[in-house]
Amino acid sequence: MSDYMDFWCIDKRKRMHNIIMYILIIALLFVFSNVMIYLYINGTYKAIEDSKIEVENPNITIEQAKATYVNGYVNGKIKNNTEETINEKYIKFEFSTLRDVNIGNKSIDFSLYTRYYNYVSLCISTKAVYQPENAALSVLAAHVLCEKLDPEAVRKGLFTAYWPGRMEEALPGVFLDGAHNEDGVQAFLDSVRRDGCKGKRSLLFGVVADKRYDRMIEMIASAGLFAKVIVASLSTDRSTSLEQMKEVWGRYEGVSCSFFESVQAGFEQQLQLKEAEDIAYVAGSLYLIGQVKSLIRRTQDDQFWRRIKEVSSQPWGGGCRRSNIQPGSDGCGRSFDQDAGKTKNRRRV
């Protein structure tokens, strides 16, 4: 019995010794790999020589700025030149540059320049002025994930990219944008200002109650971009009531507003008012975008569908040119499986 116990104790000590050795080896490998990664990253930092400051206050002095493919750092000083407290300000560092931005009727051309590679004459199929920055970020991320990236594949991928509900031309001269918060509304208005509209603009607006809709409405009303605003109650329990909407919109004189109990009634009114050179916008909530897109999928026997077809036949120099919309299509070359509610990409113009 004593011999057995001695053997068991020796075997246990060996097992503990092996476990401790494995833990030490793993810890050393972890430390070694992190040291090598740190040395590699620091060895690839390059100085940013052409940095510039575009604000007067606070006074910002950059002492050192370096960047790699994936990250960077800036050392400097920030000094307030006034006695006032600076609130709600941030510093934005851009390690790439967008140039030669040209907004056309149905696309945006731009060039992207970085310290490591340049892309000239990129094109995205949208009128949203905020999308070139998103596209540039996508290109940079793609280069991080794939070292050997075909520039032509990048150009083709950007041109064929499609983002539903972001300045999406659902019908000729009818644009849907899911501007469902203050930042989204600001980006939406920036795009509307540069749409080249030769007629009048209308807006179908609906919003949920848990958003800062009073601020969103203030931004839209003060912009003065829309000849007609049509406000609709959404088909969801989260919808803001028409009484609340009337109270807020009533604060702004000079804004022509009408109010409807349903999105369908509001959208019908918007299409009836639309003339050939007018642009109709739908914005304020992703619920609103989804409900409008469902209306566009109506069957040919529906009176509402016939009005959609009339709008689609209007001459329009905008994004999608459509002359013959068929039932089961949203007018942008995409057909719908109406039973399953799925989109089938058939053709892009």
Secondary structure, DSSP 4 states (H G I P E B T S, - for coil): -HHHHHHHHHHHHHHHHHHHHHHHHHHHHHHHHHHHHHHHHHHH-EE--S-----SSSEEEEEEEEE-SS-EEEEEEEE--SSSPP-S------SEEEEEEEE-SS-EEEEEEESS-EEEEEEES---TTHHHHHHHHHHHHHHH-SS--HHHHHHHHHH---TTSSEEEETTEEEE---SHHHHHHHHHHHHTS--SS-EEEEE--BTTS-HHHHHHHHHHHT--SEEEEE--SSTTBPPHHHHHHHHTTSTT--EEEESSHHHHHHHHHHH--TT-EEEEES-HHHHHHHHHHHT--TTSHHHHHHHHHHTS---SS---S---TTB-SSSEEEETTTTEEEE----
